[in-house]
């Protein structure tokens, strides 16, 4: 899942980045509000960890603009401001939760898990095509009722293609859906993932699900 970390303290941001990455999050990082807004314009996120006391553009403004633009990412505010008025202002601006600094990483993990459960409860419905069934809430894929073992990237690739069913997704768009901006991989990795995903689908009896439109991208018709 993709997360935007917005924190102006280099020390705390580095610690959070290492901690989140070790737990499987795809993390982009911003040290000020203007950079955060640029990321939010460019990418879709599942989660945002947002400091309030940011240079250039403050955190409340970032949060308000995210919601004004229709952004649906869950936002956990991290702030040293511990007054009730500060919490109310952040939640009124569209925050989903508020954690006062300093905090323990155990508590942060608990808050993130709670927000993830809320996101999964609002996940799109299951998608079925012939014998194939994908459940976004549990992130499981079955063929004729039997589990299909996919790597996390293969699952995300299949989910993205099914969510855009009937529309061509470019290699670049798929890369952005699967990898964070710090990745050193080339978007050519998508070709490899499509190949391995097709092979697993074929072995399970699902042939020709993913079409290639040369020069354009991929789609599930």
Secondary structure, DSSP 4 states (H G I P E B T S, - for coil): -EEEEE-S-HHHHHHHHHHHHHTT-EEEEESSHHHHHHHHHH---SEEEEESS-SSS-HHHHHHHHHHTT---EEEEEES---HHHHHHHHHTT-SEEEESS--HHHHHHHHHHHHHHHHHTPPPPEEETTEEEETTTTEEEETTEE----HHHHHHHHHHHHTTTS-B-HHHHHHHHS-TT----TTHHHHHHHHHHHHHHHTT--S-SEEETTTEEE--
